[in-house]
Amino acid sequence: MDQVVHSVDSLANDAKRLRALHALNVLDSEPEAAFDALVNAASEVCKTPIALLSLVDRERQWFKARHGLPDTTETPRSQAFCAHAILGNGALEVPDALQDPRFADNPLVVGEPGIRFYAGFPLVLSDGCRIGTLCVIDTQARRLDAGQRAAMAHLAEAASRMLEMRVERQRKVAVMEALQRSEARLQAILFHSPLGIFLTDPEGRCTYTNDRWRTFYGLSAQESLGDGWTRALTGATRAAVFEAWNAAVRDGVPFDLEFNVKEHLPQPRRVHCKAQALLNAQGQLTGYVGMVHDITDRVEAQREQRAQHLLLNAAIEALEEGFVIFDSAGRMVMCNQVYRQLYQLSEAEFPLGSTYESILQHGLRLGHYPEALGHEDAWLSQRLDLPANGHSAADRLLADGRWLRVVDHRQPDGHVVGVRMDVTRLVKARDDAQAALRAKSTFLANMSHEVRTPLNAVSGMLTAMRQTPLSPTQWDYLTRAESAMRREVALLDDILDMARLESLQINGNSPTSTR
């Protein structure tokens, strides 16, 4: 057999033929009724006990359909009559195999099934490749008549086309299965999608809606088709949607609108609808595909957020102190009018987003900070240097004589929350208290001097009296006098200690006893 391939059909041609055979994806496939019918017809036409649809592989011939050999599915290529039949352009007819030197010693001739007669008609594909034969076999020597040969040629041609159509049919089946899988996946996605999906015709009539869309609109599948979706809209909302849709169609732009649905129900929903035009290959409008997102919760959250923001602003504006917040980059994100008034910041010149540095520079230009005169850059650098997660508090004198308490807290995210309190009255009260204490201290010091001098004289006289003879009554008077004097001295010391304690507390120092 190898000699036949080498001498008659080149290896290159056989490789091409084998590629064509394998591309049919038919080898070792299950029996098929159409091919079984062909071999049955061949056997009936030619009156032979055996008919085969044989495909010649690299090392074997395999039978796609067989009549008369129920237990044989393939034989070695080296024994195959069909391997010779595919080498010629026409049919191969062997009237008596025993008389043909090519087959006389073939195991299929000298053994079972005892082939004597063989007629094989090549299966020729559209590209000219001969991949096998439709053949009939008899155990008796014989010949086909002209009618049988013509019928076999037609059957072989039909078998060739059926094999090629089988590939196309398999391809179509594979495509259909892929489409079905894709359709199933798409349906699953559409069913579980949190978005409402819809398709319309060019006039905006719905041709498809998914379950989520119908839930949003409160419509059944049947009610959602055509113009049914408009029943979920009422009054001004319907007019606004129609106007926006017509404008999108007219201008050739996507539809994009937020509106309410189910307004006639106790709990209407807010949706955001987008739709995009679908065009065919000629650029003609075929419809729209769109999605609907229920944004009711988001709108409610935004409304609540705005309400809380307004409440917060009102609370901040109600403060008697200046209030300000700077972000991590030093940009002003919030402040009240008291803060602007304290620093003479107009909203036009210093809108939200102005930097802390620009506000300080503005104050320097206006001369708000007397302590910065002569070393403005160093002062500015120090004011800007608030440590991370730091806190600063200081009383600062403004040029107009007012005192501000400046308190800044840096938050973990870098934002700085600041409070500005006018403490002019507190500072004046503190200064007045300190002046009063100084006057009081001076008075007490003078009083101590004036009081202690006569007390010291009395103490000396009492001490001297103890050196003189005294009657019991006199001793009693002396003792009472000394006790009274000690109480006076102790009282004087207590008054002086209390004065010093008040002075130390107002000045912020720790009190220490003078005793």
Buried (B, 14 or more C-beta within 10 A) or exposed (E): EEEBBEEEBEEEBBEBBBEBBEEBEBEEEEEBEEBBEBBBBBBEBBEBBBBBBBBBBEEBBBBBBBBBBEEBEBBEBBBBBBBBBBBEEEBBBBBBBBEBEEBEEBEBBEEEBBBBBBBBBBBBBEEEBBBBBBBBBBBEEBEBEEEBBEBBBBBBBBBBEBBBEBBEEBEEEEEEEEEEEEEEEEEEEBEEBEBBBBBBBEEBBBEBBBBBBBEBBBBEEEBBBBEBBBBBBBEEBBEBBEEBBEEBBEEEEEBEBEBBBBBEEEEBBBBBBBBBBBEEEEEEBEBBBBBBBBBBEEBEEEEEEEEEEEEEEEEBEEBEBBBBBBBEEBBBEBBBBBBBEBBEBEEEEBEEEBBBEBBBEBBBEEEBBEEBEEEBEEBBEEBEEBEEEEEBEEBBBBEEEBBBBBBBBBEEEEBBBBBBBBBBEEBEEBEEBBEEBEEBBEEBEEEBEEBBEEBEEBBEEBEEBEEEEEEEEEEEBBEEBBEEBEEBBEEBBEBBBEBBBBBBEBEEEEEEEEE
